[in-house]
Amino acid sequence: MKTTSLNFYDGFKCKAGECKHSCCTLWNIDIDKKSLVRYRKMKGNFKKRIEQGIDFGNACFKKNGNSCAFLNKDNLCELIINKGEKEE
């Protein structure tokens, strides 16, 4: 598997529904340790969805076909929609 480092990440801003080529399609998206711990500790209504969409053992988002498990029919991230872009 090829891994790509996004050296422009600090300046990256998701275009959400305006994006023609979603990052969340065809890519395997790893989760850093800090975020993985935060996701594991989440509570509330979205907790079950988190558990269904994250492979905690391999520290990555699960996929539905070629897309991230959190990508909805409008190509928007349900994780961002429900939990926001900023860390809690």
Backbone torsions as a table, in degrees:
resi	resn	phi	psi	omega
1	MET	NA	135.8	179.1
2	LYS	-87.7	135.1	178.0
3	THR	-112.5	135.1	178.9
4	THR	-118.9	132.5	176.8
5	SER	-96.4	130.9	179.7
6	LEU	-95.1	90.1	-176.4
7	ASN	-72.4	-8.0	177.7
8	PHE	-98.1	8.7	-171.9
9	TYR	-52.1	-42.8	-176.9
10	ASP	-59.9	-26.6	179.1
11	GLY	-99.0	2.5	-176.4
12	PHE	-74.8	137.8	174.1
13	LYS	-136.6	119.8	-179.4
14	CYS	-64.4	136.4	178.3
15	LYS	-90.7	0.6	176.9
16	ALA	51.0	-125.0	-175.3
17	GLY	-64.7	-15.2	178.9
18	GLU	-83.7	-8.8	-176.5
19	CYS	-74.8	131.7	178.2
20	LYS	-87.8	-22.8	-176.1
21	HIS	-133.1	93.0	-174.4
22	SER	-67.2	134.4	173.0
23	CYS	-62.1	-24.4	-172.8
24	CYS	-87.8	9.7	176.8
25	THR	-118.6	131.2	178.4
26	LEU	74.6	-11.9	179.6
27	TRP	-98.1	147.1	167.4
28	ASN	-93.6	121.7	-173.2
29	ILE	-106.8	112.9	177.6
30	ASP	-77.5	158.0	178.8
31	ILE	-119.5	128.5	178.8
32	ASP	-69.2	159.6	-174.3
33	LYS	-58.8	-42.9	-178.5
34	LYS	-61.3	-45.3	179.5
35	SER	-67.7	-39.3	179.5
36	LEU	-60.0	-43.5	177.2
37	VAL	-62.2	-43.4	179.7
38	ARG	-62.4	-44.0	178.8
39	TYR	-63.7	-39.9	-179.7
40	ARG	-64.2	-31.5	-177.8
41	LYS	-87.7	-4.7	-177.5
42	MET	-60.5	146.4	178.9
43	LYS	-125.1	176.0	174.6
44	GLY	93.8	-169.0	-173.8
45	ASN	-62.0	-28.3	-175.0
46	PHE	-86.8	-6.8	-176.4
47	LYS	-57.7	-44.3	-179.2
48	LYS	-62.9	-39.6	178.8
49	ARG	-63.7	-40.3	176.6
50	ILE	-59.4	-47.6	-178.7
51	GLU	-63.9	-32.1	179.4
52	GLN	-76.5	-29.6	-172.4
53	GLY	-100.7	-4.4	-177.8
54	ILE	-119.9	133.6	173.1
55	ASP	-93.8	92.5	-176.0
56	PHE	-65.4	-33.1	-179.8
57	GLY	-65.3	-35.0	-179.5
58	ASN	-106.3	5.2	177.4
59	ALA	51.6	55.1	178.2
60	CYS	-152.7	165.2	175.2
61	PHE	-80.7	138.1	175.5
62	LYS	-70.7	166.0	-179.5
63	LYS	-122.4	149.3	168.2
64	ASN	-111.4	104.1	-173.6
65	GLY	66.1	-120.6	179.7
66	ASN	-98.8	3.2	-174.7
67	SER	-115.6	153.7	174.2
68	CYS	-56.4	142.4	-178.8
69	ALA	-61.6	-19.1	-178.7
70	PHE	-93.6	-4.7	-179.2
71	LEU	-79.7	122.1	-177.5
72	ASN	-89.2	-177.2	-176.0
73	LYS	-63.6	-20.2	178.2
74	ASP	-95.3	12.0	-176.9
75	ASN	60.3	34.5	175.8
76	LEU	-113.4	149.1	-176.9
77	CYS	-83.6	117.0	178.4
78	GLU	-64.5	-28.2	177.3
79	LEU	-64.9	-46.7	178.6
80	ILE	-67.5	-42.8	179.8
81	ILE	-58.1	-43.7	-175.0
82	ASN	-87.6	-31.6	-174.3
83	LYS	-114.9	-12.0	179.0
84	GLY	88.3	169.7	-178.4
85	GLU	-84.6	-27.1	-175.5
86	LYS	-87.1	152.7	177.0
87	GLU	-68.5	146.1	177.6
88	GLU	-87.7	NA	NA
